[in-house]
Amino acid sequence: MTAATAAIDVRSIAPRDRHPLIFSRFHTLQPGETLELVNDHDPRPLYFQMQAESPGAFTWTYLESGPQLWRISIAKTRATAPRQAAPAGTCCSGGNCG
């Protein structure tokens, strides 16, 4: 891991808090920096949410693909604005989606 890489292991984080935390960390990255995500399941819903909220602002590379552990490299390709809190009842406010 280089100075331009941040790591976040969300396996011990409550599911409802995962996406907000990941987005918060992602938005602190500078273009060219990378977030390495460690998760206990495939975070594919997160990918689609990021595509919807920050299209073209990242690359997504699987480093490890389960079945017990997933590691994903999320590289920021351009600046992004911090996101607003998700409304109640959406994927980020409850459920095991990230």
PDB file as gemmi writes it, atoms N, CA and C in Angstrom:
CRYST1    1.000    1.000    1.000  90.00  90.00  90.00 P 1                      
ATOM      1  N   MET A   1       0.848  -1.178   0.000  1.00  0.00           N  
ATOM      2  CA  MET A   1       0.000   0.000   0.000  1.00  0.00           C  
ATOM      3  C   MET A   1       0.892   1.239   0.000  1.00  0.00           C  
ATOM      4  N   THR A   2       0.593   2.198  -0.880  1.00  0.00           N  
ATOM      5  CA  THR A   2       1.376   3.420  -0.972  1.00  0.00           C  
ATOM      6  C   THR A   2       0.688   4.535  -0.201  1.00  0.00           C  
ATOM      7  N   ALA A   3       1.358   5.689  -0.148  1.00  0.00           N  
ATOM      8  CA  ALA A   3       0.778   6.837   0.544  1.00  0.00           C  
ATOM      9  C   ALA A   3      -0.505   7.298  -0.137  1.00  0.00           C  
ATOM     10  N   ALA A   4      -0.678   6.978  -1.422  1.00  0.00           N  
ATOM     11  CA  ALA A   4      -1.860   7.391  -2.164  1.00  0.00           C  
ATOM     12  C   ALA A   4      -2.985   6.369  -2.061  1.00  0.00           C  
ATOM     13  N   THR A   5      -2.852   5.387  -1.162  1.00  0.00           N  
ATOM     14  CA  THR A   5      -3.881   4.371  -0.979  1.00  0.00           C  
ATOM     15  C   THR A   5      -4.386   4.405   0.458  1.00  0.00           C  
ATOM     16  N   ALA A   6      -5.702   4.466   0.612  1.00  0.00           N  
ATOM     17  CA  ALA A   6      -6.335   4.368   1.922  1.00  0.00           C  
ATOM     18  C   ALA A   6      -7.035   3.018   1.968  1.00  0.00           C  
ATOM     19  N   ALA A   7      -7.145   2.427   3.142  1.00  0.00           N  
ATOM     20  CA  ALA A   7      -7.830   1.140   3.282  1.00  0.00           C  
ATOM     21  C   ALA A   7      -8.966   1.279   4.271  1.00  0.00           C  
ATOM     22  N   ILE A   8     -10.046   0.561   3.987  1.00  0.00           N  
ATOM     23  CA  ILE A   8     -11.173   0.546   4.908  1.00  0.00           C  
ATOM     24  C   ILE A   8     -11.744  -0.869   4.929  1.00  0.00           C  
ATOM     25  N   ASP A   9     -11.825  -1.424   6.111  1.00  0.00           N  
ATOM     26  CA  ASP A   9     -12.382  -2.763   6.329  1.00  0.00           C  
ATOM     27  C   ASP A   9     -13.743  -2.568   6.984  1.00  0.00           C  
ATOM     28  N   VAL A  10     -14.808  -2.840   6.236  1.00  0.00           N  
ATOM     29  CA  VAL A  10     -16.154  -2.572   6.748  1.00  0.00           C  
ATOM     30  C   VAL A  10     -16.820  -3.807   7.360  1.00  0.00           C  
ATOM     31  N   ARG A  11     -16.097  -4.895   7.492  1.00  0.00           N  
ATOM     32  CA  ARG A  11     -16.695  -6.124   8.013  1.00  0.00           C  
ATOM     33  C   ARG A  11     -17.235  -5.962   9.430  1.00  0.00           C  
ATOM     34  N   SER A  12     -16.647  -5.107  10.236  1.00  0.00           N  
ATOM     35  CA  SER A  12     -17.119  -4.928  11.609  1.00  0.00           C  
ATOM     36  C   SER A  12     -18.040  -3.711  11.756  1.00  0.00           C  
ATOM     37  N   ILE A  13     -18.353  -3.049  10.659  1.00  0.00           N  
ATOM     38  CA  ILE A  13     -19.224  -1.873  10.662  1.00  0.00           C  
ATOM     39  C   ILE A  13     -20.672  -2.323  10.446  1.00  0.00           C  
ATOM     40  N   ALA A  14     -21.603  -1.722  11.170  1.00  0.00           N  
ATOM     41  CA  ALA A  14     -23.022  -2.042  10.981  1.00  0.00           C  
ATOM     42  C   ALA A  14     -23.400  -1.812   9.518  1.00  0.00           C  
ATOM     43  N   PRO A  15     -24.140  -2.733   8.910  1.00  0.00           N  
ATOM     44  CA  PRO A  15     -24.499  -2.599   7.492  1.00  0.00           C  
ATOM     45  C   PRO A  15     -25.093  -1.241   7.128  1.00  0.00           C  
ATOM     46  N   ARG A  16     -25.934  -0.675   7.965  1.00  0.00           N  
ATOM     47  CA  ARG A  16     -26.562   0.613   7.648  1.00  0.00           C  
ATOM     48  C   ARG A  16     -25.546   1.755   7.591  1.00  0.00           C  
ATOM     49  N   ASP A  17     -24.382   1.571   8.214  1.00  0.00           N  
ATOM     50  CA  ASP A  17     -23.373   2.620   8.255  1.00  0.00           C  
ATOM     51  C   ASP A  17     -22.281   2.465   7.197  1.00  0.00           C  
ATOM     52  N   ARG A  18     -22.293   1.363   6.478  1.00  0.00           N  
ATOM     53  CA  ARG A  18     -21.200   1.087   5.543  1.00  0.00           C  
ATOM     54  C   ARG A  18     -21.141   2.063   4.369  1.00  0.00           C  
ATOM     55  N   HIS A  19     -22.221   2.205   3.627  1.00  0.00           N  
ATOM     56  CA  HIS A  19     -22.171   3.074   2.450  1.00  0.00           C  
ATOM     57  C   HIS A  19     -21.838   4.517   2.813  1.00  0.00           C  
ATOM     58  N   PRO A  20     -22.489   5.101   3.824  1.00  0.00           N  
ATOM     59  CA  PRO A  20     -22.117   6.480   4.174  1.00  0.00           C  
ATOM     60  C   PRO A  20     -20.635   6.623   4.519  1.00  0.00           C  
ATOM     61  N   LEU A  21     -20.081   5.653   5.226  1.00  0.00           N  
ATOM     62  CA  LEU A  21     -18.668   5.703   5.581  1.00  0.00           C  
ATOM     63  C   LEU A  21     -17.783   5.590   4.338  1.00  0.00           C  
ATOM     64  N   ILE A  22     -18.109   4.669   3.459  1.00  0.00           N  
ATOM     65  CA  ILE A  22     -17.318   4.476   2.234  1.00  0.00           C  
ATOM     66  C   ILE A  22     -17.366   5.726   1.372  1.00  0.00           C  
ATOM     67  N   PHE A  23     -18.562   6.299   1.181  1.00  0.00           N  
ATOM     68  CA  PHE A  23     -18.674   7.521   0.387  1.00  0.00           C  
ATOM     69  C   PHE A  23     -17.903   8.664   1.025  1.00  0.00           C  
ATOM     70  N   SER A  24     -17.970   8.776   2.330  1.00  0.00           N  
ATOM     71  CA  SER A  24     -17.238   9.828   3.027  1.00  0.00           C  
ATOM     72  C   SER A  24     -15.744   9.702   2.768  1.00  0.00           C  
ATOM     73  N   ARG A  25     -15.226   8.495   2.904  1.00  0.00           N  
ATOM     74  CA  ARG A  25     -13.794   8.270   2.657  1.00  0.00           C  
ATOM     75  C   ARG A  25     -13.446   8.513   1.191  1.00  0.00           C  
ATOM     76  N   PHE A  26     -14.296   8.049   0.287  1.00  0.00           N  
ATOM     77  CA  PHE A  26     -14.039   8.235  -1.144  1.00  0.00           C  
ATOM     78  C   PHE A  26     -13.943   9.719  -1.483  1.00  0.00           C  
ATOM     79  N   HIS A  27     -14.846  10.519  -0.933  1.00  0.00           N  
ATOM     80  CA  HIS A  27     -14.857  11.938  -1.268  1.00  0.00           C  
ATOM     81  C   HIS A  27     -13.668  12.698  -0.696  1.00  0.00           C  
ATOM     82  N   THR A  28     -12.962  12.128   0.287  1.00  0.00           N  
ATOM     83  CA  THR A  28     -11.757  12.788   0.810  1.00  0.00           C  
ATOM     84  C   THR A  28     -10.534  12.510  -0.060  1.00  0.00           C  
ATOM     85  N   LEU A  29     -10.636  11.513  -0.950  1.00  0.00           N  
ATOM     86  CA  LEU A  29      -9.506  11.187  -1.820  1.00  0.00           C  
ATOM     87  C   LEU A  29      -9.296  12.270  -2.867  1.00  0.00           C  
ATOM     88  N   GLN A  30      -8.050  12.444  -3.257  1.00  0.00           N  
ATOM     89  CA  GLN A  30      -7.709  13.305  -4.373  1.00  0.00           C  
ATOM     90  C   GLN A  30      -7.684  12.451  -5.640  1.00  0.00           C  
ATOM     91  N   PRO A  31      -7.927  13.047  -6.815  1.00  0.00           N  
ATOM     92  CA  PRO A  31      -7.809  12.269  -8.045  1.00  0.00           C  
ATOM     93  C   PRO A  31      -6.438  11.588  -8.115  1.00  0.00           C  
ATOM     94  N   GLY A  32      -6.452  10.303  -8.470  1.00  0.00           N  
ATOM     95  CA  GLY A  32      -5.225   9.513  -8.520  1.00  0.00           C  
ATOM     96  C   GLY A  32      -5.018   8.674  -7.275  1.00  0.00           C  
ATOM     97  N   GLU A  33      -5.708   8.986  -6.188  1.00  0.00           N  
ATOM     98  CA  GLU A  33      -5.604   8.193  -4.965  1.00  0.00           C  
ATOM     99  C   GLU A  33      -6.608   7.043  -5.011  1.00  0.00           C  
ATOM    100  N   THR A  34      -6.356   6.034  -4.169  1.00  0.00           N  
ATOM    101  CA  THR A  34      -7.132   4.804  -4.188  1.00  0.00           C  
ATOM    102  C   THR A  34      -7.633   4.450  -2.802  1.00  0.00           C  
ATOM    103  N   LEU A  35      -8.848   3.906  -2.755  1.00  0.00           N  
ATOM    104  CA  LEU A  35      -9.432   3.361  -1.545  1.00  0.00           C  
ATOM    105  C   LEU A  35      -9.504   1.854  -1.731  1.00  0.00           C  
ATOM    106  N   GLU A  36      -8.898   1.103  -0.813  1.00  0.00           N  
ATOM    107  CA  GLU A  36      -9.008  -0.349  -0.853  1.00  0.00           C  
ATOM    108  C   GLU A  36     -10.081  -0.761   0.139  1.00  0.00           C  
ATOM    109  N   LEU A  37     -11.150  -1.346  -0.378  1.00  0.00           N  
ATOM    110  CA  LEU A  37     -12.295  -1.755   0.422  1.00  0.00           C  
ATOM    111  C   LEU A  37     -12.191  -3.242   0.728  1.00  0.00           C  
ATOM    112  N   VAL A  38     -12.394  -3.601   2.000  1.00  0.00           N  
ATOM    113  CA  VAL A  38     -12.431  -4.994   2.435  1.00  0.00           C  
ATOM    114  C   VAL A  38     -13.834  -5.251   2.963  1.00  0.00           C  
ATOM    115  N   ASN A  39     -14.479  -6.319   2.456  1.00  0.00           N  
ATOM    116  CA  ASN A  39     -15.863  -6.585   2.814  1.00  0.00           C  
ATOM    117  C   ASN A  39     -16.091  -8.083   2.964  1.00  0.00           C  
ATOM    118  N   ASP A  40     -17.224  -8.445   3.589  1.00  0.00           N  
ATOM    119  CA  ASP A  40     -17.555  -9.845   3.810  1.00  0.00           C  
ATOM    120  C   ASP A  40     -18.498 -10.402   2.748  1.00  0.00           C  
ATOM    121  N   HIS A  41     -18.854  -9.581   1.775  1.00  0.00           N  
ATOM    122  CA  HIS A  41     -19.673 -10.024   0.650  1.00  0.00           C  
ATOM    123  C   HIS A  41     -19.365  -9.130  -0.546  1.00  0.00           C  
ATOM    124  N   ASP A  42     -19.826  -9.537  -1.713  1.00  0.00           N  
ATOM    125  CA  ASP A  42     -19.602  -8.750  -2.920  1.00  0.00           C  
ATOM    126  C   ASP A  42     -20.359  -7.428  -2.808  1.00  0.00           C  
ATOM    127  N   PRO A  43     -19.660  -6.286  -2.823  1.00  0.00           N  
ATOM    128  CA  PRO A  43     -20.320  -5.000  -2.651  1.00  0.00           C  
ATOM    129  C   PRO A  43     -20.863  -4.430  -3.964  1.00  0.00           C  
ATOM    130  N   ARG A  44     -21.370  -5.284  -4.826  1.00  0.00           N  
ATOM    131  CA  ARG A  44     -21.878  -4.848  -6.122  1.00  0.00           C  
ATOM    132  C   ARG A  44     -22.929  -3.729  -6.019  1.00  0.00           C  
ATOM    133  N   PRO A  45     -23.860  -3.772  -5.035  1.00  0.00           N  
ATOM    134  CA  PRO A  45     -24.808  -2.649  -4.931  1.00  0.00           C  
ATOM    135  C   PRO A  45     -24.101  -1.301  -4.713  1.00  0.00           C  
ATOM    136  N   LEU A  46     -22.993  -1.309  -3.999  1.00  0.00           N  
ATOM    137  CA  LEU A  46     -22.213  -0.091  -3.800  1.00  0.00           C  
ATOM    138  C   LEU A  46     -21.682   0.420  -5.135  1.00  0.00           C  
ATOM    139  N   TYR A  47     -21.204  -0.486  -5.969  1.00  0.00           N  
ATOM    140  CA  TYR A  47     -20.706  -0.105  -7.296  1.00  0.00           C  
ATOM    141  C   TYR A  47     -21.789   0.647  -8.077  1.00  0.00           C  
ATOM    142  N   PHE A  48     -22.995   0.084  -8.110  1.00  0.00           N  
ATOM    143  CA  PHE A  48     -24.076   0.716  -8.860  1.00  0.00           C  
ATOM    144  C   PHE A  48     -24.479   2.058  -8.249  1.00  0.00           C  
ATOM    145  N   GLN A  49     -24.433   2.160  -6.941  1.00  0.00           N  
ATOM    146  CA  GLN A  49     -24.736   3.429  -6.291  1.00  0.00           C  
ATOM    147  C   GLN A  49     -23.670   4.463  -6.631  1.00  0.00           C  
ATOM    148  N   MET A  50     -22.420   4.056  -6.621  1.00  0.00           N  
ATOM    149  CA  MET A  50     -21.347   4.987  -6.978  1.00  0.00           C  
ATOM    150  C   MET A  50     -21.467   5.413  -8.441  1.00  0.00           C  
ATOM    151  N   GLN A  51     -21.835   4.477  -9.314  1.00  0.00           N  
ATOM    152  CA  GLN A  51     -22.032   4.810 -10.732  1.00  0.00           C  
ATOM    153  C   GLN A  51     -23.117   5.867 -10.887  1.00  0.00           C  
ATOM    154  N   ALA A  52     -24.193   5.734 -10.107  1.00  0.00           N  
ATOM    155  CA  ALA A  52     -25.300   6.685 -10.194  1.00  0.00           C  
ATOM    156  C   ALA A  52     -24.925   8.056  -9.640  1.00  0.00           C  
ATOM    157  N   GLU A  53     -24.156   8.075  -8.549  1.00  0.00           N  
ATOM    158  CA  GLU A  53     -23.837   9.335  -7.875  1.00  0.00           C  
ATOM    159  C   GLU A  53     -22.561  10.006  -8.365  1.00  0.00           C  
ATOM    160  N   SER A  54     -21.611   9.222  -8.871  1.00  0.00           N  
ATOM    161  CA  SER A  54     -20.321   9.779  -9.299  1.00  0.00           C  
ATOM    162  C   SER A  54     -19.868   9.133 -10.610  1.00  0.00           C  
ATOM    163  N   PRO A  55     -20.692   9.225 -11.655  1.00  0.00           N  
ATOM    164  CA  PRO A  55     -20.325   8.559 -12.909  1.00  0.00           C  
ATOM    165  C   PRO A  55     -19.006   9.098 -13.463  1.00  0.00           C  
ATOM    166  N   GLY A  56     -18.146   8.180 -13.865  1.00  0.00           N  
ATOM    167  CA  GLY A  56     -16.866   8.566 -14.452  1.00  0.00           C  
ATOM    168  C   GLY A  56     -15.833   9.054 -13.467  1.00  0.00           C  
ATOM    169  N   ALA A  57     -16.113   8.997 -12.172  1.00  0.00           N  
ATOM    170  CA  ALA A  57     -15.204   9.541 -11.168  1.00  0.00           C  
ATOM    171  C   ALA A  57     -14.336   8.481 -10.512  1.00  0.00           C  
ATOM    172  N   PHE A  58     -14.473   7.218 -10.926  1.00  0.00           N  
ATOM    173  CA  PHE A  58     -13.722   6.157 -10.270  1.00  0.00           C  
ATOM    174  C   PHE A  58     -13.541   4.957 -11.184  1.00  0.00           C  
ATOM    175  N   THR A  59     -12.563   4.143 -10.823  1.00  0.00           N  
ATOM    176  CA  THR A  59     -12.432   2.812 -11.419  1.00  0.00           C  
ATOM    177  C   THR A  59     -12.626   1.816 -10.291  1.00  0.00           C  
ATOM    178  N   TRP A  60     -13.066   0.616 -10.619  1.00  0.00           N  
ATOM    179  CA  TRP A  60     -13.418  -0.426  -9.648  1.00  0.00           C  
ATOM    180  C   TRP A  60     -12.719  -1.692 -10.085  1.00  0.00           C  
ATOM    181  N   THR A  61     -11.804  -2.203  -9.262  1.00  0.00           N  
ATOM    182  CA  THR A  61     -11.048  -3.399  -9.601  1.00  0.00           C  
ATOM    183  C   THR A  61     -11.116  -4.399  -8.460  1.00  0.00           C  
ATOM    184  N   TYR A  62     -11.604  -5.601  -8.762  1.00  0.00           N  
ATOM    185  CA  TYR A  62     -11.622  -6.660  -7.750  1.00  0.00           C  
ATOM    186  C   TYR A  62     -10.200  -7.170  -7.552  1.00  0.00           C  
ATOM    187  N   LEU A  63      -9.732  -7.161  -6.308  1.00  0.00           N  
ATOM    188  CA  LEU A  63      -8.427  -7.711  -5.952  1.00  0.00           C  
ATOM    189  C   LEU A  63      -8.581  -9.125  -5.402  1.00  0.00           C  
ATOM    190  N   GLU A  64      -9.725  -9.376  -4.771  1.00  0.00           N  
ATOM    191  CA  GLU A  64     -10.062 -10.687  -4.223  1.00  0.00           C  
ATOM    192  C   GLU A  64     -11.581 -10.806  -4.275  1.00  0.00           C  
ATOM    193  N   SER A  65     -12.080 -11.957  -4.721  1.00  0.00           N  
ATOM    194  CA  SER A  65     -13.519 -12.119  -4.968  1.00  0.00           C  
ATOM    195  C   SER A  65     -14.119 -13.288  -4.217  1.00  0.00           C  
ATOM    196  N   GLY A  66     -14.075 -13.257  -2.890  1.00  0.00           N  
ATOM    197  CA  GLY A  66     -14.764 -14.224  -2.048  1.00  0.00           C  
ATOM    198  C   GLY A  66     -14.223 -15.631  -2.117  1.00  0.00           C  
ATOM    199  N   PRO A  67     -14.909 -16.562  -1.530  1.00  0.00           N  
ATOM    200  CA  PRO A  67     -16.269 -16.433  -1.012  1.00  0.00           C  
ATOM    201  C   PRO A  67     -16.352 -15.837   0.399  1.00  0.00           C  
ATOM    202  N   GLN A  68     -15.278 -15.787   1.141  1.00  0.00           N  
ATOM    203  CA  GLN A  68     -15.311 -15.232   2.502  1.00  0.00           C  
ATOM    204  C   GLN A  68     -14.902 -13.762   2.551  1.00  0.00           C  
ATOM    205  N   LEU A  69     -14.067 -13.340   1.629  1.00  0.00           N  
ATOM    206  CA  LEU A  69     -13.468 -12.008   1.675  1.00  0.00           C  
ATOM    207  C   LEU A  69     -13.460 -11.393   0.278  1.00  0.00           C  
ATOM    208  N   TRP A  70     -13.859 -10.129   0.218  1.00  0.00           N  
ATOM    209  CA  TRP A  70     -13.774  -9.362  -1.020  1.00  0.00           C  
ATOM    210  C   TRP A  70     -12.901  -8.155  -0.755  1.00  0.00           C  
ATOM    211  N   ARG A  71     -11.971  -7.910  -1.680  1.00  0.00           N  
ATOM    212  CA  ARG A  71     -11.122  -6.721  -1.636  1.00  0.00           C  
ATOM    213  C   ARG A  71     -11.266  -6.025  -2.979  1.00  0.00           C  
ATOM    214  N   ILE A  72     -11.565  -4.730  -2.919  1.00  0.00           N  
ATOM    215  CA  ILE A  72     -11.792  -3.956  -4.125  1.00  0.00           C  
ATOM    216  C   ILE A  72     -10.937  -2.706  -4.067  1.00  0.00           C  
ATOM    217  N   SER A  73     -10.299  -2.406  -5.173  1.00  0.00           N  
ATOM    218  CA  SER A  73      -9.554  -1.166  -5.316  1.00  0.00           C  
ATOM    219  C   SER A  73     -10.456  -0.172  -6.036  1.00  0.00           C  
ATOM    220  N   ILE A  74     -10.746   0.947  -5.368  1.00  0.00           N  
ATOM    221  CA  ILE A  74     -11.574   1.999  -5.949  1.00  0.00           C  
ATOM    222  C   ILE A  74     -10.673   3.217  -6.126  1.00  0.00           C  
ATOM    223  N   ALA A  75     -10.315   3.503  -7.359  1.00  0.00           N  
ATOM    224  CA  ALA A  75      -9.414   4.620  -7.652  1.00  0.00           C  
ATOM    225  C   ALA A  75     -10.218   5.833  -8.097  1.00  0.00           C  
ATOM    226  N   LYS A  76      -9.929   6.965  -7.510  1.00  0.00           N  
ATOM    227  CA  LYS A  76     -10.628   8.204  -7.866  1.00  0.00           C  
ATOM    228  C   LYS A  76      -9.980   8.783  -9.112  1.00  0.00           C  
ATOM    229  N   THR A  77     -10.797   9.076 -10.125  1.00  0.00           N  
ATOM    230  CA  THR A  77     -10.269   9.577 -11.385  1.00  0.00           C  
ATOM    231  C   THR A  77     -10.500  11.066 -11.593  1.00  0.00           C  
ATOM    232  N   ARG A  78     -11.431  11.629 -10.828  1.00  0.00           N  
ATOM    233  CA  ARG A  78     -11.677  13.084 -10.905  1.00  0.00           C  
ATOM    234  C   ARG A  78     -12.306  13.550  -9.596  1.00  0.00           C  
ATOM    235  N   ALA A  79     -12.270  14.848  -9.371  1.00  0.00           N  
ATOM    236  CA  ALA A  79     -12.822  15.411  -8.136  1.00  0.00           C  
ATOM    237  C   ALA A  79     -14.331  15.167  -8.063  1.00  0.00           C  
ATOM    238  N   THR A  80     -14.824  15.015  -6.843  1.00  0.00           N  
ATOM    239  CA  THR A  80     -16.255  14.823  -6.604  1.00  0.00           C  
ATOM    240  C   THR A  80     -16.685  15.704  -5.442  1.00  0.00           C  
ATOM    241  N   ALA A  81     -17.969  15.998  -5.395  1.00  0.00           N  
ATOM    242  CA  ALA A  81     -18.527  16.770  -4.285  1.00  0.00           C  
ATOM    243  C   ALA A  81     -18.998  15.806  -3.209  1.00  0.00           C  
ATOM    244  N   PRO A  82     -18.893  16.190  -1.936  1.00  0.00           N  
ATOM    245  CA  PRO A  82     -19.430  15.331  -0.871  1.00  0.00           C  
ATOM    246  C   PRO A  82     -20.907  15.070  -1.111  1.00  0.00           C  
ATOM    247  N   ARG A  83     -21.358  13.883  -0.762  1.00  0.00           N  
ATOM    248  CA  ARG A  83     -22.750  13.512  -0.990  1.00  0.00           C  
ATOM    249  C   ARG A  83     -23.611  13.908   0.197  1.00  0.00           C  
ATOM    250  N   GLN A  84     -24.880  14.021  -0.074  1.00  0.00           N  
ATOM    251  CA  GLN A  84     -25.866  14.305   0.964  1.00  0.00           C  
ATOM    252  C   GLN A  84     -26.243  12.995   1.651  1.00  0.00           C  
ATOM    253  N   ALA A  85     -26.759  13.072   2.864  1.00  0.00           N  
ATOM    254  CA  ALA A  85     -27.216  11.888   3.585  1.00  0.00           C  
ATOM    255  C   ALA A  85     -28.353  11.233   2.816  1.00  0.00           C  
ATOM    256  N   ALA A  86     -28.388   9.902   2.842  1.00  0.00           N  
ATOM    257  CA  ALA A  86     -29.444   9.158   2.166  1.00  0.00           C  
ATOM    258  C   ALA A  86     -30.754   9.301   2.920  1.00  0.00           C  
ATOM    259  N   PRO A  87     -31.858   9.414   2.170  1.00  0.00           N  
ATOM    260  CA  PRO A  87     -33.155   9.488   2.844  1.00  0.00           C  
ATOM    261  C   PRO A  87     -33.466   8.187   3.567  1.00  0.00           C  
ATOM    262  N   ALA A  88     -34.278   8.270   4.617  1.00  0.00           N  
ATOM    263  CA  ALA A  88     -34.676   7.084   5.374  1.00  0.00           C  
ATOM    264  C   ALA A  88     -35.323   6.076   4.439  1.00  0.00           C  
ATOM    265  N   GLY A  89     -35.011   4.807   4.653  1.00  0.00           N  
ATOM    266  CA  GLY A  89     -35.610   3.741   3.865  1.00  0.00           C  
ATOM    267  C   GLY A  89     -34.849   3.393   2.611  1.00  0.00           C  
ATOM    268  N   THR A  90     -33.747   4.099   2.314  1.00  0.00           N  
ATOM    269  CA  THR A  90     -32.967   3.762   1.133  1.00  0.00           C  
ATOM    270  C   THR A  90     -31.884   2.779   1.506  1.00  0.00           C  
ATOM    271  N   CYS A  91     -31.186   2.297   0.523  1.00  0.00           N  
ATOM    272  CA  CYS A  91     -30.167   1.261   0.738  1.00  0.00           C  
ATOM    273  C   CYS A  91     -29.181   1.654   1.823  1.00  0.00           C  
ATOM    274  N   CYS A  92     -28.753   2.887   1.850  1.00  0.00           N  
ATOM    275  CA  CYS A  92     -27.722   3.286   2.805  1.00  0.00           C  
ATOM    276  C   CYS A  92     -28.245   3.521   4.213  1.00  0.00           C  
ATOM    277  N   SER A  93     -29.536   3.592   4.373  1.00  0.00           N  
ATOM    278  CA  SER A  93     -30.040   3.852   5.712  1.00  0.00           C  
ATOM    279  C   SER A  93     -30.480   2.572   6.421  1.00  0.00           C  
ATOM    280  N   GLY A  94     -30.367   1.461   5.749  1.00  0.00           N  
ATOM    281  CA  GLY A  94     -30.736   0.200   6.391  1.00  0.00           C  
ATOM    282  C   GLY A  94     -30.490  -0.965   5.472  1.00  0.00           C  
ATOM    283  N   GLY A  95     -30.412  -2.139   6.018  1.00  0.00           N  
ATOM    284  CA  GLY A  95     -30.202  -3.322   5.209  1.00  0.00           C  
ATOM    285  C   GLY A  95     -28.744  -3.650   5.035  1.00  0.00           C  
ATOM    286  N   ASN A  96     -28.474  -4.803   4.557  1.00  0.00           N  
ATOM    287  CA  ASN A  96     -27.112  -5.263   4.322  1.00  0.00           C  
ATOM    288  C   ASN A  96     -26.786  -5.119   2.862  1.00  0.00           C  
ATOM    289  N   CYS A  97     -26.391  -3.918   2.461  1.00  0.00           N  
ATOM    290  CA  CYS A  97     -26.209  -3.663   1.039  1.00  0.00           C  
ATOM    291  C   CYS A  97     -24.803  -3.225   0.669  1.00  0.00           C  
ATOM    292  N   GLY A  98     -23.898  -3.093   1.587  1.00  0.00           N  
ATOM    293  CA  GLY A  98     -22.592  -2.599   1.203  1.00  0.00           C  
ATOM    294  C   GLY A  98     -21.531  -3.377   1.774  1.00  0.00           C  
TER     295      GLY A  98                                                      
END                                                                             
